[in-house]
Structures are given as structure tokens and as C-alpha cells.
């Protein structure tokens, strides 16, 4: 009913052209048909196959010679009785090489006071020419709320029982998470994904959620600067970082809707390359059971003025649509580092991001990672923008043992066959990524020598590696100095 009232108010505001961008064409047409019944105005529909015909009457005949867009618009212009016209296939005729159709639309709009025609343009995408923009208003069909999403899932469960003769198995936690992850979808798309979650095994479980999120991302065509990360690590695969893990565990309930608690906004992870920041960002999504979106700061820049900021705005809007989710901005300093050599683009991108961070009320938890904190503008890292800044230092010996165990097990090796404490001692100053590569290199050496991986081979690979903590000792010292008093140790006390 809200959509009907809002659209009625829009037409009563004397906008001659109303634009509805939607994939739910049938729902939009039904809304306009009901609007005509309420207002008493005749309602016509047009598409490129059937031409112009009355919408209120089922199987109403098409009017002659109205299949072509210019003939249809000319007929509307010449009609004296006020009417509402739902035009479904007009988007190809709004291009610069179609001046006749654009002019006819403008003439109908200019004569609105006399003709009282309301034209509703419906398509999945509509780029309105500048000469028509002053006469247009945009209208969006409402998305289903949480209660309506519950009804959609229940309807699909009842349909499954009728078709298969079996009740759908589900627990409350999985059902609630499925409903949360259907937010931002249209009625039709939410129904498709709910059906997909049920149909293959007759159950709603935690295992369905990744597939639902993948399908949701695909439906929204979130390509370009925003990508969907399909593999989110569990925190069991992240060695150390106990302080960060504890911090996240305390705030998970608040993020998912804890009553009376402010929802956490996000964190920044600062540390050396290969120290586990990216893995931790993935693990946040895995720990909280959320989809993970990665914003590529290097891909947002466009040679056309203003396009970079628009790319950021669109990416952030899509993240809101995917909420609840984790938004991972990797190496954020590469996209918003302060500089004077880009015509102010970095400043404008930073302003767009800061505005969103201040105004965002959706369930989007931001995880920004940075290697060079000195390049970040102070307005981003001050308290209040993000909940906390964590420093990810080089792993201590017990953590290095855990990292060796993880990567040996991952590659089919038995950690009990190795002296992990000795390996941790030989890998002083190594990042988690460097430890992983030492294991990989050891397996290559073992394969080349036609032998199994052992302690000696691993220690030889460690001895042959010069870690970043040595080659970039000065940079690491500066980073540690900066983080003292400004950042929380991700490893904990």
C-alpha cells in the first residue's frame, strides 16, 4: 500500500515523466494498474511487441500502428483525455541517435498542464537525456521487509511440502540468518533464492548461506571495483591475533542486532606485508557468517572527472544492498593517500568515503588494511571514524608454531613429524606469509630430490630466506613507533 500511495503522490505533484528502474516489470505494471483504478484515469501499457493497449482489461486488443515508439508517442501527444501510460521498452529510444523520440517525450512533458498525461518509464536501466531530466522523477519499488521475507521463506517451505510431501528441516538460527541475507532483494529474487536454499536437500542450514550470498551477488551484477570473496577463512586458520579475536567475539551479538547496543562500524589493521592482515579480514566474515566484499581501490580511478567518486559511491551503495556483510578495503592507502599529483581525485574519493562512514546505518562492517600508515590522511584514522586500529606485528614464537602446524597440515604433512619449536626459533622475524612460502619451497625441494619433507629441508629453506623484517627494518621500526599509543596490539596482552 505504501508504494501505491507514494506513486500517487508523485503523479499528483505534476511530474509528467516518472522513471522506475526495476527487474520486476509485472509488479510495476500491477502497481500502475491499481493506481488507475484508484484515480479513475485510464491506464495504458506499451511494449515493443504488443504496442499500446489498455491495462485494466485482460486481453484488451492493441491499438493499431502503435508498435513503433515514435508512432505511439505521437498518438499519446494527440490524445486529449488524460491518462496514465506505462512504457516498458523505451530505454533504447532515449539515446542521442534517437532525437525524434526524445523530442516527442519533451513535447508531451511541456504540454502536461493541458494534456494531464503521466508517462511511467519502466526498465531495468534508464539513462535519461539531459533535456528530459527536469521533467522526470524517479521512483523505486520497495524491498520486502524482514517480516515479508519470513513469509516468503515460509511460503516456499509450504510449497516444498505440497510438492515433495516432506516438511522442510530448519533451525531458528539458520532461518534468521537466511532472512537477514535476503535483505536488499526484490520479492521475486528473494523467492528464487529461498526456493534454491530449500529445494536441493529439503532443509535450511548454515551450509546454504554461502550459496545464497553468491547468488545474491550475481543477481545484483556487482562486478568492477567490488568483488565477492568466495573463500572466507575461519579464525582457526589464523595464527595468533588473539586480541582481535576477543574484540570481535564481544561485538558479534551487537552487530547482528543486539538490543540497546551500538552496532560496530569497523576496524583498521596496520602491519607489515604478509603479516596476516588480509587473512584476518577474510576471517572476520567467516567468524560472523557474513558475505565478504572486497573493494579494489586501484580500480576505482577513472580518467573522466568525477567518475572515480561515482565508482566509490556505487560500490558503497551495493555493499549496503548486500548487508549484512563485511566490506574489506585492502591497502587502503593506495586509493586515498594525500597527494597533489592527481588533480584532487584522492581528496574527493576520501571525502566520499568519509561521508559514507559518518552517515552509514546499514549492517556493513568495514575492515581496512594498510601497510604504510604514514600515507593515510589524519581525518581517516582519528577516533570515531572506525571503532579501533589494530597493529598486526610479526608473530611471536608460539604463534609461529601454530602457523607451521596450519600450513603443514594444509599440505598433507603430519606436524608431529617436525620439531615445531625449533622451526619457530629458526624463523625469527618471519611473517606468516614467509613461513608458508618456506613450507612450499621445502616441498618443492623434497620433490626434486625424490624424498619426503623433513626438518632438515625446512630449516635449510628458512636459512636461505631473508625476511622482510631485515630488508625493511627501518620501515618496520617507524611503523612500530607510530603504533605505540595509537593502535591496539592485535595479538593481545
Beta strands, then each sheet from edge to edge (+ up, - down):
strand 1: 17-21
strand 2: 42-47
strand 3: 51-54
strand 4: 83-87
strand 5: 118-123
strand 6: 136-138
strand 7: 169-170
strand 8: 203-204
strand 9: 226-229
strand 10: 266-271
strand 11: 291-295
strand 12: 325-329
strand 13: 364-370
strand 14: 388-392
strand 15: 488-489
sheet 1: 3+ 2- 4- 5- 1- 6-
sheet 2: 7+ 8+
sheet 3: 9+ 11- 12- 13- 10- 14- 15-
end
